[in-house]
Amino acid sequence: MPKLPTLSGIKVVKVLTRSGFSIDQQIRSHIILRHEGSPVRTVSVPKHKELKTGTLKGIIKQSGLTVEEFVELL
């Protein structure tokens, strides 16, 4: 498994939009993304300057991507 780089919330949103997610709404300091596949997936990404590794891994898991697929989209 590749090592995850330190990313901002905005960069993670850009990567997820490349994988088919679209921005649904923004609630305070979080951006809600939605993927209209089957099943419909929803991911909440905090707009922090740096996301902790555990937070990033949780976002990747919610998105249904593998770590390898996510790193390829960077």
PDB file of N, H, CA, C and O in Angstrom:
ATOM      1  N   MET A   1       0.853  -1.173   0.000  1.00  0.00           N
ATOM      2  CA  MET A   1       0.000   0.000   0.000  1.00  0.00           C
ATOM      3  C   MET A   1       0.894   1.229   0.000  1.00  0.00           C
ATOM      4  O   MET A   1       1.814   1.316   0.812  1.00  0.00           O
ATOM      5  N   PRO A   2       0.638   2.202  -0.912  1.00  0.00           N
ATOM      6  CA  PRO A   2       1.464   3.403  -0.956  1.00  0.00           C
ATOM      7  C   PRO A   2       1.217   4.297   0.256  1.00  0.00           C
ATOM      8  O   PRO A   2       0.140   4.290   0.852  1.00  0.00           O
ATOM      9  N   LYS A   3       2.239   5.060   0.598  1.00  0.00           N
ATOM     10  H   LYS A   3       3.114   5.066   0.114  1.00  0.00           H
ATOM     11  CA  LYS A   3       2.132   5.979   1.713  1.00  0.00           C
ATOM     12  C   LYS A   3       1.265   7.165   1.296  1.00  0.00           C
ATOM     13  O   LYS A   3       1.419   7.708   0.202  1.00  0.00           O
ATOM     14  N   LEU A   4       0.353   7.557   2.182  1.00  0.00           N
ATOM     15  H   LEU A   4       0.228   7.116   3.071  1.00  0.00           H
ATOM     16  CA  LEU A   4      -0.530   8.679   1.883  1.00  0.00           C
ATOM     17  C   LEU A   4       0.192   9.997   2.134  1.00  0.00           C
ATOM     18  O   LEU A   4       0.798  10.173   3.190  1.00  0.00           O
ATOM     19  N   PRO A   5       0.137  10.926   1.180  1.00  0.00           N
ATOM     20  CA  PRO A   5       0.743  12.228   1.410  1.00  0.00           C
ATOM     21  C   PRO A   5      -0.155  13.082   2.304  1.00  0.00           C
ATOM     22  O   PRO A   5      -1.320  12.750   2.523  1.00  0.00           O
ATOM     23  N   THR A   6       0.389  14.171   2.810  1.00  0.00           N
ATOM     24  H   THR A   6       1.335  14.441   2.632  1.00  0.00           H
ATOM     25  CA  THR A   6      -0.399  15.129   3.584  1.00  0.00           C
ATOM     26  C   THR A   6      -1.147  16.010   2.588  1.00  0.00           C
ATOM     27  O   THR A   6      -0.532  16.657   1.740  1.00  0.00           O
ATOM     28  N   LEU A   7      -2.458  16.033   2.693  1.00  0.00           N
ATOM     29  H   LEU A   7      -2.957  15.507   3.382  1.00  0.00           H
ATOM     30  CA  LEU A   7      -3.288  16.783   1.748  1.00  0.00           C
ATOM     31  C   LEU A   7      -4.229  17.712   2.482  1.00  0.00           C
ATOM     32  O   LEU A   7      -4.588  17.474   3.635  1.00  0.00           O
ATOM     33  N   SER A   8      -4.627  18.783   1.795  1.00  0.00           N
ATOM     34  H   SER A   8      -4.335  18.976   0.858  1.00  0.00           H
ATOM     35  CA  SER A   8      -5.646  19.678   2.336  1.00  0.00           C
ATOM     36  C   SER A   8      -7.019  19.135   1.967  1.00  0.00           C
ATOM     37  O   SER A   8      -7.144  18.285   1.085  1.00  0.00           O
ATOM     38  N   GLY A   9      -8.038  19.627   2.640  1.00  0.00           N
ATOM     39  H   GLY A   9      -7.936  20.318   3.356  1.00  0.00           H
ATOM     40  CA  GLY A   9      -9.399  19.205   2.338  1.00  0.00           C
ATOM     41  C   GLY A   9      -9.806  19.565   0.921  1.00  0.00           C
ATOM     42  O   GLY A   9     -10.514  18.801   0.264  1.00  0.00           O
ATOM     43  N   ILE A  10      -9.365  20.725   0.444  1.00  0.00           N
ATOM     44  H   ILE A  10      -8.790  21.345   0.978  1.00  0.00           H
ATOM     45  CA  ILE A  10      -9.706  21.175  -0.915  1.00  0.00           C
ATOM     46  C   ILE A  10      -9.084  20.237  -1.953  1.00  0.00           C
ATOM     47  O   ILE A  10      -9.718  19.919  -2.959  1.00  0.00           O
ATOM     48  N   LYS A  11      -7.846  19.793  -1.711  1.00  0.00           N
ATOM     49  H   LYS A  11      -7.331  20.051  -0.893  1.00  0.00           H
ATOM     50  CA  LYS A  11      -7.184  18.866  -2.644  1.00  0.00           C
ATOM     51  C   LYS A  11      -7.924  17.528  -2.680  1.00  0.00           C
ATOM     52  O   LYS A  11      -8.075  16.934  -3.748  1.00  0.00           O
ATOM     53  N   VAL A  12      -8.382  17.056  -1.535  1.00  0.00           N
ATOM     54  H   VAL A  12      -8.260  17.539  -0.668  1.00  0.00           H
ATOM     55  CA  VAL A  12      -9.132  15.801  -1.476  1.00  0.00           C
ATOM     56  C   VAL A  12     -10.440  15.936  -2.255  1.00  0.00           C
ATOM     57  O   VAL A  12     -10.842  15.006  -2.955  1.00  0.00           O
ATOM     58  N   VAL A  13     -11.103  17.081  -2.137  1.00  0.00           N
ATOM     59  H   VAL A  13     -10.777  17.836  -1.568  1.00  0.00           H
ATOM     60  CA  VAL A  13     -12.343  17.322  -2.893  1.00  0.00           C
ATOM     61  C   VAL A  13     -12.063  17.259  -4.397  1.00  0.00           C
ATOM     62  O   VAL A  13     -12.843  16.678  -5.151  1.00  0.00           O
ATOM     63  N   LYS A  14     -10.945  17.860  -4.834  1.00  0.00           N
ATOM     64  H   LYS A  14     -10.311  18.332  -4.221  1.00  0.00           H
ATOM     65  CA  LYS A  14     -10.597  17.834  -6.257  1.00  0.00           C
ATOM     66  C   LYS A  14     -10.354  16.410  -6.741  1.00  0.00           C
ATOM     67  O   LYS A  14     -10.775  16.045  -7.839  1.00  0.00           O
ATOM     68  N   VAL A  15      -9.678  15.605  -5.929  1.00  0.00           N
ATOM     69  H   VAL A  15      -9.335  15.901  -5.038  1.00  0.00           H
ATOM     70  CA  VAL A  15      -9.414  14.211  -6.302  1.00  0.00           C
ATOM     71  C   VAL A  15     -10.724  13.432  -6.392  1.00  0.00           C
ATOM     72  O   VAL A  15     -10.924  12.658  -7.328  1.00  0.00           O
ATOM     73  N   LEU A  16     -11.609  13.633  -5.428  1.00  0.00           N
ATOM     74  H   LEU A  16     -11.447  14.262  -4.668  1.00  0.00           H
ATOM     75  CA  LEU A  16     -12.880  12.905  -5.440  1.00  0.00           C
ATOM     76  C   LEU A  16     -13.762  13.321  -6.608  1.00  0.00           C
ATOM     77  O   LEU A  16     -14.490  12.490  -7.151  1.00  0.00           O
ATOM     78  N   THR A  17     -13.714  14.588  -7.007  1.00  0.00           N
ATOM     79  H   THR A  17     -13.123  15.263  -6.566  1.00  0.00           H
ATOM     80  CA  THR A  17     -14.510  15.006  -8.168  1.00  0.00           C
ATOM     81  C   THR A  17     -13.973  14.361  -9.444  1.00  0.00           C
ATOM     82  O   THR A  17     -14.745  14.088 -10.363  1.00  0.00           O
ATOM     83  N   ARG A  18     -12.662  14.114  -9.516  1.00  0.00           N
ATOM     84  H   ARG A  18     -12.036  14.336  -8.769  1.00  0.00           H
ATOM     85  CA  ARG A  18     -12.100  13.401 -10.666  1.00  0.00           C
ATOM     86  C   ARG A  18     -12.588  11.949 -10.725  1.00  0.00           C
ATOM     87  O   ARG A  18     -12.628  11.349 -11.799  1.00  0.00           O
ATOM     88  N   SER A  19     -12.956  11.389  -9.571  1.00  0.00           N
ATOM     89  H   SER A  19     -12.923  11.876  -8.698  1.00  0.00           H
ATOM     90  CA  SER A  19     -13.404   9.995  -9.549  1.00  0.00           C
ATOM     91  C   SER A  19     -14.916   9.863  -9.713  1.00  0.00           C
ATOM     92  O   SER A  19     -15.450   8.758  -9.613  1.00  0.00           O
ATOM     93  N   GLY A  20     -15.613  10.968  -9.963  1.00  0.00           N
ATOM     94  H   GLY A  20     -15.180  11.866 -10.044  1.00  0.00           H
ATOM     95  CA  GLY A  20     -17.042  10.883 -10.240  1.00  0.00           C
ATOM     96  C   GLY A  20     -17.947  11.501  -9.194  1.00  0.00           C
ATOM     97  O   GLY A  20     -19.165  11.504  -9.372  1.00  0.00           O
ATOM     98  N   PHE A  21     -17.395  12.024  -8.106  1.00  0.00           N
ATOM     99  H   PHE A  21     -16.405  12.021  -7.962  1.00  0.00           H
ATOM    100  CA  PHE A  21     -18.203  12.681  -7.086  1.00  0.00           C
ATOM    101  C   PHE A  21     -18.514  14.107  -7.533  1.00  0.00           C
ATOM    102  O   PHE A  21     -17.769  14.698  -8.313  1.00  0.00           O
ATOM    103  N   SER A  22     -19.611  14.647  -7.035  1.00  0.00           N
ATOM    104  H   SER A  22     -20.216  14.167  -6.401  1.00  0.00           H
ATOM    105  CA  SER A  22     -19.951  16.048  -7.283  1.00  0.00           C
ATOM    106  C   SER A  22     -20.270  16.702  -5.942  1.00  0.00           C
ATOM    107  O   SER A  22     -20.724  16.047  -5.004  1.00  0.00           O
ATOM    108  N   ILE A  23     -20.026  17.994  -5.876  1.00  0.00           N
ATOM    109  H   ILE A  23     -19.658  18.527  -6.638  1.00  0.00           H
ATOM    110  CA  ILE A  23     -20.271  18.724  -4.632  1.00  0.00           C
ATOM    111  C   ILE A  23     -21.775  18.876  -4.454  1.00  0.00           C
ATOM    112  O   ILE A  23     -22.459  19.428  -5.315  1.00  0.00           O
ATOM    113  N   ASP A  24     -22.279  18.385  -3.337  1.00  0.00           N
ATOM    114  H   ASP A  24     -21.724  17.936  -2.637  1.00  0.00           H
ATOM    115  CA  ASP A  24     -23.702  18.433  -3.041  1.00  0.00           C
ATOM    116  C   ASP A  24     -24.026  19.717  -2.281  1.00  0.00           C
ATOM    117  O   ASP A  24     -24.937  20.457  -2.652  1.00  0.00           O
ATOM    118  N   GLN A  25     -23.267  19.972  -1.213  1.00  0.00           N
ATOM    119  H   GLN A  25     -22.526  19.371  -0.912  1.00  0.00           H
ATOM    120  CA  GLN A  25     -23.491  21.177  -0.413  1.00  0.00           C
ATOM    121  C   GLN A  25     -22.287  21.444   0.472  1.00  0.00           C
ATOM    122  O   GLN A  25     -21.409  20.596   0.631  1.00  0.00           O
ATOM    123  N   GLN A  26     -22.264  22.646   1.047  1.00  0.00           N
ATOM    124  H   GLN A  26     -22.978  23.335   0.919  1.00  0.00           H
ATOM    125  CA  GLN A  26     -21.229  22.992   2.012  1.00  0.00           C
ATOM    126  C   GLN A  26     -21.909  23.406   3.303  1.00  0.00           C
ATOM    127  O   GLN A  26     -22.754  24.301   3.323  1.00  0.00           O
ATOM    128  N   ILE A  27     -21.522  22.737   4.380  1.00  0.00           N
ATOM    129  H   ILE A  27     -20.835  22.010   4.364  1.00  0.00           H
ATOM    130  CA  ILE A  27     -22.079  23.049   5.686  1.00  0.00           C
ATOM    131  C   ILE A  27     -20.939  23.499   6.569  1.00  0.00           C
ATOM    132  O   ILE A  27     -20.095  22.694   6.964  1.00  0.00           O
ATOM    133  N   ARG A  28     -20.910  24.772   6.879  1.00  0.00           N
ATOM    134  H   ARG A  28     -21.596  25.426   6.559  1.00  0.00           H
ATOM    135  CA  ARG A  28     -19.858  25.383   7.682  1.00  0.00           C
ATOM    136  C   ARG A  28     -18.485  25.030   7.141  1.00  0.00           C
ATOM    137  O   ARG A  28     -18.115  25.493   6.062  1.00  0.00           O
ATOM    138  N   SER A  29     -17.725  24.225   7.858  1.00  0.00           N
ATOM    139  H   SER A  29     -18.026  23.848   8.734  1.00  0.00           H
ATOM    140  CA  SER A  29     -16.353  23.932   7.441  1.00  0.00           C
ATOM    141  C   SER A  29     -16.218  22.567   6.769  1.00  0.00           C
ATOM    142  O   SER A  29     -15.110  22.038   6.682  1.00  0.00           O
ATOM    143  N   HIS A  30     -17.310  21.993   6.296  1.00  0.00           N
ATOM    144  H   HIS A  30     -18.210  22.423   6.366  1.00  0.00           H
ATOM    145  CA  HIS A  30     -17.275  20.694   5.637  1.00  0.00           C
ATOM    146  C   HIS A  30     -17.938  20.782   4.258  1.00  0.00           C
ATOM    147  O   HIS A  30     -18.914  21.507   4.066  1.00  0.00           O
ATOM    148  N   ILE A  31     -17.390  20.035   3.317  1.00  0.00           N
ATOM    149  H   ILE A  31     -16.597  19.446   3.473  1.00  0.00           H
ATOM    150  CA  ILE A  31     -17.962  19.936   1.977  1.00  0.00           C
ATOM    151  C   ILE A  31     -18.543  18.534   1.836  1.00  0.00           C
ATOM    152  O   ILE A  31     -17.857  17.545   2.094  1.00  0.00           O
ATOM    153  N   ILE A  32     -19.791  18.450   1.431  1.00  0.00           N
ATOM    154  H   ILE A  32     -20.348  19.253   1.222  1.00  0.00           H
ATOM    155  CA  ILE A  32     -20.476  17.176   1.257  1.00  0.00           C
ATOM    156  C   ILE A  32     -20.451  16.826  -0.224  1.00  0.00           C
ATOM    157  O   ILE A  32     -20.915  17.599  -1.062  1.00  0.00           O
ATOM    158  N   LEU A  33     -19.903  15.651  -0.542  1.00  0.00           N
ATOM    159  H   LEU A  33     -19.526  15.022   0.139  1.00  0.00           H
ATOM    160  CA  LEU A  33     -19.841  15.181  -1.922  1.00  0.00           C
ATOM    161  C   LEU A  33     -20.746  13.977  -2.089  1.00  0.00           C
ATOM    162  O   LEU A  33     -20.971  13.217  -1.147  1.00  0.00           O
ATOM    163  N   ARG A  34     -21.263  13.810  -3.301  1.00  0.00           N
ATOM    164  H   ARG A  34     -21.080  14.428  -4.066  1.00  0.00           H
ATOM    165  CA  ARG A  34     -22.208  12.723  -3.566  1.00  0.00           C
ATOM    166  C   ARG A  34     -21.821  12.040  -4.880  1.00  0.00           C
ATOM    167  O   ARG A  34     -21.482  12.702  -5.860  1.00  0.00           O
ATOM    168  N   HIS A  35     -21.877  10.727  -4.882  1.00  0.00           N
ATOM    169  H   HIS A  35     -22.153  10.189  -4.086  1.00  0.00           H
ATOM    170  CA  HIS A  35     -21.626   9.934  -6.094  1.00  0.00           C
ATOM    171  C   HIS A  35     -22.917   9.225  -6.444  1.00  0.00           C
ATOM    172  O   HIS A  35     -23.447   8.462  -5.636  1.00  0.00           O
ATOM    173  N   GLU A  36     -23.426   9.466  -7.633  1.00  0.00           N
ATOM    174  H   GLU A  36     -22.996  10.085  -8.290  1.00  0.00           H
ATOM    175  CA  GLU A  36     -24.734   8.943  -8.042  1.00  0.00           C
ATOM    176  C   GLU A  36     -24.658   7.551  -8.650  1.00  0.00           C
ATOM    177  O   GLU A  36     -25.451   7.219  -9.532  1.00  0.00           O
ATOM    178  N   GLY A  37     -23.728   6.743  -8.199  1.00  0.00           N
ATOM    179  H   GLY A  37     -23.084   7.012  -7.483  1.00  0.00           H
ATOM    180  CA  GLY A  37     -23.636   5.369  -8.704  1.00  0.00           C
ATOM    181  C   GLY A  37     -24.613   4.477  -7.965  1.00  0.00           C
ATOM    182  O   GLY A  37     -25.551   4.944  -7.319  1.00  0.00           O
ATOM    183  N   SER A  38     -24.371   3.201  -8.077  1.00  0.00           N
ATOM    184  H   SER A  38     -23.609   2.822  -8.602  1.00  0.00           H
ATOM    185  CA  SER A  38     -25.199   2.254  -7.351  1.00  0.00           C
ATOM    186  C   SER A  38     -24.300   1.484  -6.403  1.00  0.00           C
ATOM    187  O   SER A  38     -23.504   0.683  -6.892  1.00  0.00           O
ATOM    188  N   PRO A  39     -24.354   1.649  -5.135  1.00  0.00           N
ATOM    189  CA  PRO A  39     -25.264   2.492  -4.364  1.00  0.00           C
ATOM    190  C   PRO A  39     -24.785   3.945  -4.338  1.00  0.00           C
ATOM    191  O   PRO A  39     -23.624   4.229  -4.635  1.00  0.00           O
ATOM    192  N   VAL A  40     -25.681   4.854  -3.982  1.00  0.00           N
ATOM    193  H   VAL A  40     -26.624   4.624  -3.740  1.00  0.00           H
ATOM    194  CA  VAL A  40     -25.332   6.270  -3.848  1.00  0.00           C
ATOM    195  C   VAL A  40     -24.419   6.413  -2.641  1.00  0.00           C
ATOM    196  O   VAL A  40     -24.730   5.918  -1.558  1.00  0.00           O
ATOM    197  N   ARG A  41     -23.284   7.093  -2.829  1.00  0.00           N
ATOM    198  H   ARG A  41     -23.031   7.495  -3.709  1.00  0.00           H
ATOM    199  CA  ARG A  41     -22.335   7.284  -1.736  1.00  0.00           C
ATOM    200  C   ARG A  41     -22.228   8.764  -1.408  1.00  0.00           C
ATOM    201  O   ARG A  41     -22.241   9.611  -2.301  1.00  0.00           O
ATOM    202  N   THR A  42     -22.122   9.064  -0.128  1.00  0.00           N
ATOM    203  H   THR A  42     -22.111   8.376   0.597  1.00  0.00           H
ATOM    204  CA  THR A  42     -21.960  10.431   0.346  1.00  0.00           C
ATOM    205  C   THR A  42     -20.719  10.490   1.219  1.00  0.00           C
ATOM    206  O   THR A  42     -20.505   9.629   2.073  1.00  0.00           O
ATOM    207  N   VAL A  43     -19.896  11.521   0.994  1.00  0.00           N
ATOM    208  H   VAL A  43     -20.069  12.220   0.301  1.00  0.00           H
ATOM    209  CA  VAL A  43     -18.650  11.694   1.743  1.00  0.00           C
ATOM    210  C   VAL A  43     -18.594  13.125   2.248  1.00  0.00           C
ATOM    211  O   VAL A  43     -18.906  14.063   1.515  1.00  0.00           O
ATOM    212  N   SER A  44     -18.196  13.289   3.503  1.00  0.00           N
ATOM    213  H   SER A  44     -17.943  12.527   4.099  1.00  0.00           H
ATOM    214  CA  SER A  44     -18.015  14.607   4.098  1.00  0.00           C
ATOM    215  C   SER A  44     -16.525  14.868   4.258  1.00  0.00           C
ATOM    216  O   SER A  44     -15.813  14.073   4.873  1.00  0.00           O
ATOM    217  N   VAL A  45     -16.050  15.991   3.700  1.00  0.00           N
ATOM    218  H   VAL A  45     -16.628  16.636   3.201  1.00  0.00           H
ATOM    219  CA  VAL A  45     -14.627  16.335   3.754  1.00  0.00           C
ATOM    220  C   VAL A  45     -14.462  17.655   4.503  1.00  0.00           C
ATOM    221  O   VAL A  45     -15.036  18.664   4.092  1.00  0.00           O
ATOM    222  N   PRO A  46     -13.690  17.672   5.594  1.00  0.00           N
ATOM    223  CA  PRO A  46     -13.448  18.932   6.295  1.00  0.00           C
ATOM    224  C   PRO A  46     -12.515  19.833   5.486  1.00  0.00           C
ATOM    225  O   PRO A  46     -11.595  19.343   4.831  1.00  0.00           O
ATOM    226  N   LYS A  47     -12.744  21.134   5.529  1.00  0.00           N
ATOM    227  H   LYS A  47     -13.491  21.532   6.061  1.00  0.00           H
ATOM    228  CA  LYS A  47     -11.916  22.087   4.797  1.00  0.00           C
ATOM    229  C   LYS A  47     -10.728  22.531   5.656  1.00  0.00           C
ATOM    230  O   LYS A  47     -10.582  23.718   5.950  1.00  0.00           O
ATOM    231  N   HIS A  48      -9.891  21.588   6.053  1.00  0.00           N
ATOM    232  H   HIS A  48     -10.010  20.624   5.815  1.00  0.00           H
ATOM    233  CA  HIS A  48      -8.707  21.903   6.848  1.00  0.00           C
ATOM    234  C   HIS A  48      -7.502  22.058   5.930  1.00  0.00           C
ATOM    235  O   HIS A  48      -7.485  21.543   4.811  1.00  0.00           O
ATOM    236  N   LYS A  49      -6.491  22.777   6.420  1.00  0.00           N
ATOM    237  H   LYS A  49      -6.504  23.195   7.328  1.00  0.00           H
ATOM    238  CA  LYS A  49      -5.268  22.939   5.629  1.00  0.00           C
ATOM    239  C   LYS A  49      -4.538  21.615   5.482  1.00  0.00           C
ATOM    240  O   LYS A  49      -3.972  21.332   4.426  1.00  0.00           O
ATOM    241  N   GLU A  50      -4.547  20.802   6.531  1.00  0.00           N
ATOM    242  H   GLU A  50      -5.007  21.032   7.388  1.00  0.00           H
ATOM    243  CA  GLU A  50      -3.939  19.471   6.487  1.00  0.00           C
ATOM    244  C   GLU A  50      -4.864  18.479   7.161  1.00  0.00           C
ATOM    245  O   GLU A  50      -5.322  18.706   8.281  1.00  0.00           O
ATOM    246  N   LEU A  51      -5.138  17.378   6.478  1.00  0.00           N
ATOM    247  H   LEU A  51      -4.766  17.194   5.568  1.00  0.00           H
ATOM    248  CA  LEU A  51      -5.963  16.325   7.062  1.00  0.00           C
ATOM    249  C   LEU A  51      -5.050  15.286   7.700  1.00  0.00           C
ATOM    250  O   LEU A  51      -4.015  14.932   7.135  1.00  0.00           O
ATOM    251  N   LYS A  52      -5.430  14.803   8.867  1.00  0.00           N
ATOM    252  H   LYS A  52      -6.271  15.090   9.326  1.00  0.00           H
ATOM    253  CA  LYS A  52      -4.669  13.752   9.518  1.00  0.00           C
ATOM    254  C   LYS A  52      -4.827  12.464   8.720  1.00  0.00           C
ATOM    255  O   LYS A  52      -5.807  12.283   7.998  1.00  0.00           O
ATOM    256  N   THR A  53      -3.862  11.582   8.858  1.00  0.00           N
ATOM    257  H   THR A  53      -3.065  11.729   9.445  1.00  0.00           H
ATOM    258  CA  THR A  53      -3.852  10.339   8.095  1.00  0.00           C
ATOM    259  C   THR A  53      -5.101   9.503   8.350  1.00  0.00           C
ATOM    260  O   THR A  53      -5.674   8.953   7.410  1.00  0.00           O
ATOM    261  N   GLY A  54      -5.527   9.400   9.593  1.00  0.00           N
ATOM    262  H   GLY A  54      -5.062   9.847  10.357  1.00  0.00           H
ATOM    263  CA  GLY A  54      -6.722   8.619   9.911  1.00  0.00           C
ATOM    264  C   GLY A  54      -7.974   9.200   9.286  1.00  0.00           C
ATOM    265  O   GLY A  54      -8.842   8.459   8.826  1.00  0.00           O
ATOM    266  N   THR A  55      -8.075  10.528   9.265  1.00  0.00           N
ATOM    267  H   THR A  55      -7.369  11.131   9.638  1.00  0.00           H
ATOM    268  CA  THR A  55      -9.215  11.193   8.634  1.00  0.00           C
ATOM    269  C   THR A  55      -9.223  10.920   7.136  1.00  0.00           C
ATOM    270  O   THR A  55     -10.267  10.626   6.554  1.00  0.00           O
ATOM    271  N   LEU A  56      -8.052  11.020   6.519  1.00  0.00           N
ATOM    272  H   LEU A  56      -7.204  11.259   6.991  1.00  0.00           H
ATOM    273  CA  LEU A  56      -7.945  10.776   5.078  1.00  0.00           C
ATOM    274  C   LEU A  56      -8.298   9.333   4.742  1.00  0.00           C
ATOM    275  O   LEU A  56      -8.996   9.080   3.760  1.00  0.00           O
ATOM    276  N   LYS A  57      -7.824   8.387   5.543  1.00  0.00           N
ATOM    277  H   LYS A  57      -7.256   8.593   6.340  1.00  0.00           H
ATOM    278  CA  LYS A  57      -8.157   6.980   5.310  1.00  0.00           C
ATOM    279  C   LYS A  57      -9.662   6.739   5.442  1.00  0.00           C
ATOM    280  O   LYS A  57     -10.236   5.958   4.683  1.00  0.00           O
ATOM    281  N   GLY A  58     -10.296   7.405   6.401  1.00  0.00           N
ATOM    282  H   GLY A  58      -9.830   8.039   7.018  1.00  0.00           H
ATOM    283  CA  GLY A  58     -11.742   7.283   6.568  1.00  0.00           C
ATOM    284  C   GLY A  58     -12.507   7.827   5.371  1.00  0.00           C
ATOM    285  O   GLY A  58     -13.499   7.239   4.941  1.00  0.00           O
ATOM    286  N   ILE A  59     -12.045   8.946   4.838  1.00  0.00           N
ATOM    287  H   ILE A  59     -11.239   9.423   5.188  1.00  0.00           H
ATOM    288  CA  ILE A  59     -12.684   9.542   3.658  1.00  0.00           C
ATOM    289  C   ILE A  59     -12.549   8.604   2.459  1.00  0.00           C
ATOM    290  O   ILE A  59     -13.500   8.404   1.704  1.00  0.00           O
ATOM    291  N   ILE A  60     -11.355   8.034   2.296  1.00  0.00           N
ATOM    292  H   ILE A  60     -10.583   8.196   2.910  1.00  0.00           H
ATOM    293  CA  ILE A  60     -11.132   7.110   1.179  1.00  0.00           C
ATOM    294  C   ILE A  60     -12.029   5.885   1.317  1.00  0.00           C
ATOM    295  O   ILE A  60     -12.595   5.418   0.329  1.00  0.00           O
ATOM    296  N   LYS A  61     -12.161   5.364   2.530  1.00  0.00           N
ATOM    297  H   LYS A  61     -11.701   5.744   3.332  1.00  0.00           H
ATOM    298  CA  LYS A  61     -13.014   4.196   2.759  1.00  0.00           C
ATOM    299  C   LYS A  61     -14.479   4.514   2.452  1.00  0.00           C
ATOM    300  O   LYS A  61     -15.173   3.709   1.832  1.00  0.00           O
ATOM    301  N   GLN A  62     -14.951   5.697   2.891  1.00  0.00           N
ATOM    302  H   GLN A  62     -14.387   6.351   3.395  1.00  0.00           H
ATOM    303  CA  GLN A  62     -16.336   6.100   2.623  1.00  0.00           C
ATOM    304  C   GLN A  62     -16.586   6.258   1.129  1.00  0.00           C
ATOM    305  O   GLN A  62     -17.688   5.990   0.651  1.00  0.00           O
ATOM    306  N   SER A  63     -15.571   6.689   0.392  1.00  0.00           N
ATOM    307  H   SER A  63     -14.675   6.906   0.781  1.00  0.00           H
ATOM    308  CA  SER A  63     -15.741   6.933  -1.039  1.00  0.00           C
ATOM    309  C   SER A  63     -15.833   5.646  -1.846  1.00  0.00           C
ATOM    310  O   SER A  63     -16.296   5.656  -2.987  1.00  0.00           O
ATOM    311  N   GLY A  64     -15.390   4.531  -1.254  1.00  0.00           N
ATOM    312  H   GLY A  64     -15.013   4.522  -0.328  1.00  0.00           H
ATOM    313  CA  GLY A  64     -15.420   3.269  -1.969  1.00  0.00           C
ATOM    314  C   GLY A  64     -14.190   3.032  -2.820  1.00  0.00           C
ATOM    315  O   GLY A  64     -14.119   2.035  -3.539  1.00  0.00           O
ATOM    316  N   LEU A  65     -13.217   3.930  -2.751  1.00  0.00           N
ATOM    317  H   LEU A  65     -13.274   4.739  -2.167  1.00  0.00           H
ATOM    318  CA  LEU A  65     -11.970   3.769  -3.490  1.00  0.00           C
ATOM    319  C   LEU A  65     -10.961   3.014  -2.638  1.00  0.00           C
ATOM    320  O   LEU A  65     -11.084   2.968  -1.414  1.00  0.00           O
ATOM    321  N   THR A  66      -9.971   2.427  -3.282  1.00  0.00           N
ATOM    322  H   THR A  66      -9.871   2.465  -4.276  1.00  0.00           H
ATOM    323  CA  THR A  66      -8.845   1.880  -2.539  1.00  0.00           C
ATOM    324  C   THR A  66      -7.801   2.978  -2.410  1.00  0.00           C
ATOM    325  O   THR A  66      -7.861   3.984  -3.117  1.00  0.00           O
ATOM    326  N   VAL A  67      -6.850   2.788  -1.514  1.00  0.00           N
ATOM    327  H   VAL A  67      -6.801   1.971  -0.939  1.00  0.00           H
ATOM    328  CA  VAL A  67      -5.787   3.777  -1.342  1.00  0.00           C
ATOM    329  C   VAL A  67      -4.992   3.920  -2.642  1.00  0.00           C
ATOM    330  O   VAL A  67      -4.601   5.026  -3.013  1.00  0.00           O
ATOM    331  N   GLU A  68      -4.756   2.816  -3.324  1.00  0.00           N
ATOM    332  H   GLU A  68      -5.074   1.917  -3.023  1.00  0.00           H
ATOM    333  CA  GLU A  68      -4.016   2.845  -4.589  1.00  0.00           C
ATOM    334  C   GLU A  68      -4.754   3.660  -5.643  1.00  0.00           C
ATOM    335  O   GLU A  68      -4.143   4.465  -6.346  1.00  0.00           O
ATOM    336  N   GLU A  69      -6.066   3.455  -5.759  1.00  0.00           N
ATOM    337  H   GLU A  69      -6.562   2.801  -5.188  1.00  0.00           H
ATOM    338  CA  GLU A  69      -6.861   4.223  -6.733  1.00  0.00           C
ATOM    339  C   GLU A  69      -6.839   5.710  -6.399  1.00  0.00           C
ATOM    340  O   GLU A  69      -6.740   6.556  -7.287  1.00  0.00           O
ATOM    341  N   PHE A  70      -6.935   6.020  -5.094  1.00  0.00           N
ATOM    342  H   PHE A  70      -7.016   5.333  -4.373  1.00  0.00           H
ATOM    343  CA  PHE A  70      -6.928   7.418  -4.679  1.00  0.00           C
ATOM    344  C   PHE A  70      -5.596   8.081  -5.016  1.00  0.00           C
ATOM    345  O   PHE A  70      -5.573   9.198  -5.533  1.00  0.00           O
ATOM    346  N   VAL A  71      -4.487   7.401  -4.726  1.00  0.00           N
ATOM    347  H   VAL A  71      -4.506   6.494  -4.306  1.00  0.00           H
ATOM    348  CA  VAL A  71      -3.158   7.967  -5.000  1.00  0.00           C
ATOM    349  C   VAL A  71      -2.948   8.155  -6.495  1.00  0.00           C
ATOM    350  O   VAL A  71      -2.305   9.123  -6.901  1.00  0.00           O
ATOM    351  N   GLU A  72      -3.475   7.252  -7.329  1.00  0.00           N
ATOM    352  H   GLU A  72      -3.997   6.466  -6.999  1.00  0.00           H
ATOM    353  CA  GLU A  72      -3.357   7.398  -8.775  1.00  0.00           C
ATOM    354  C   GLU A  72      -4.070   8.645  -9.282  1.00  0.00           C
ATOM    355  O   GLU A  72      -3.652   9.232 -10.279  1.00  0.00           O
ATOM    356  N   LEU A  73      -5.133   9.052  -8.614  1.00  0.00           N
ATOM    357  H   LEU A  73      -5.473   8.574  -7.803  1.00  0.00           H
ATOM    358  CA  LEU A  73      -5.906  10.228  -9.040  1.00  0.00           C
ATOM    359  C   LEU A  73      -5.259  11.545  -8.630  1.00  0.00           C
ATOM    360  O   LEU A  73      -5.690  12.610  -9.073  1.00  0.00           O
ATOM    361  N   LEU A  74      -4.229  11.485  -7.789  1.00  0.00           N
ATOM    362  H   LEU A  74      -3.879  10.620  -7.430  1.00  0.00           H
ATOM    363  CA  LEU A  74      -3.556  12.721  -7.337  1.00  0.00           C
ATOM    364  C   LEU A  74      -2.862  13.434  -8.491  1.00  0.00           C
ATOM    365  O   LEU A  74      -2.250  14.483  -8.290  1.00  0.00           O
TER     366      LEU A  74
END
